[in-house]
Structure formats: structure tokens, C-alpha cells
């Protein structure tokens, strides 16, 4: 029996409600570890180095990439974000489940490096609802909302490369579906035995 923990990544277009879903899963499963990313963006509000993120300069980040310490990374709104290799591998080897809140490209890169990772794509119920949500935030101009919508239309095309797709219409249903995915993944024969299935 394999004692390894699950690596679960959750991605989706902007405004889809990924942050709220992840918060809820963390609340329900405090034992599920958080992968602390490295970023070049400055801390926001009460954020602390080593808690929400490791805050580093661009030079420091690029050095970590060169040294092979970053499993995957992406640029988001002019800043780098990357997953540190050692803590993720150590946590998984220890049997801890690790949840990664990363971009769509990040999840795809993670899956290429670790085929055993479980990638989940969060879909909006419809583009009309996504537009309502983005407008409802009231934080962005209409022009920016339109840009985000255009980007979301492109991004949902990547859903087919993910292991699972979860529609976020109702928060609790979306969370329940992710919990069901985690439970099912833990019962997979190949995962438990460490042997790839051949028929
Ligand atoms: P925020 O600045 O709001 O905390 O995060 C911005 C975006 O960066 C979010 O979509 C988040 O999922 C993504 N992100 C955070 N850490 C990583 C990471 O290590 N790798 C990648 N690819 N994306 C990340």
C-alpha cells in the first residue's frame, strides 16, 4: 500500500470563485496541507513571509528556477509565482495531502512533471454568470471586465487537459464534488499499489 499523499491542484479562469472553494476545502480539511508558493509580488495586508507566500525579489526567484528548486511557475499580472519542489515532494512522501492553488498553465506543468497529481478545473456555470460575478465585484472597470471575459473564453478551452472539471454554480455542491474526487482518488488501485494498471 502506498503511503503517499495526494497532490491536488485547483485552477480556473478569473472570477470563477476558485479562492472561495479553496478556503472552504481548507476549512473542512485542516489536515490537507497548503503548498506555499514563491512570488515576486509584494505582500498584501496582513500577509506574512512563509505563511501565505515566500516573498522574494525577481533575481532571487530566477535563481531558484535556475537551481531547479521550482517545479512549475507562471507569470500573473506582471509577477512570478512558482511552486517550490522540496516541500511539496517531502509532504507527499510523508503521506500528507497537498492542495495547490495555481494558474491553469501551472497545473498543466505540474501534471507533466508529476503524472500522479490530480488536476481540477473550475468552470463557471455560464459566461453570463461569470460576467455578472466580475461586474458584481465592483473592483474593475467595464473594459477590464470585458478583457477578463475574453481571457476566460480562451482559458476554458484548457479544461479538456485536466483530470476533472467542477462547475461552480453552487459553492457547497462544488466543494462536495472536490471532496468526492479526493475520496475516489484515494481508492484508486494504481495509487494504492504503486503499480500502473495493465489489462
Ligand atoms: P494572488 O496574487 O491573488 O495571491 O494569486 C494570483 C494567482 O497566482 C492566483 O490565480 C493563484 O492561483 C496563482 N498562483 C499562486 N501561486 C502560484 C504558483 O506557485 N504557481 C502558479 N502557476 N500560480 C500560482
Boltz pocket constraint, residues with backbone or C-beta under 6 A from the ligand:
constraints:
  - pocket:
      binder: B
      contacts: [[A, 10], [A, 37], [A, 38], [A, 41], [A, 72], [A, 73], [A, 74], [A, 76], [A, 81], [A, 82], [A, 83], [A, 84], [A, 101], [A, 102], [A, 103], [A, 105], [A, 106], [A, 107]]
      max_distance: 6.0
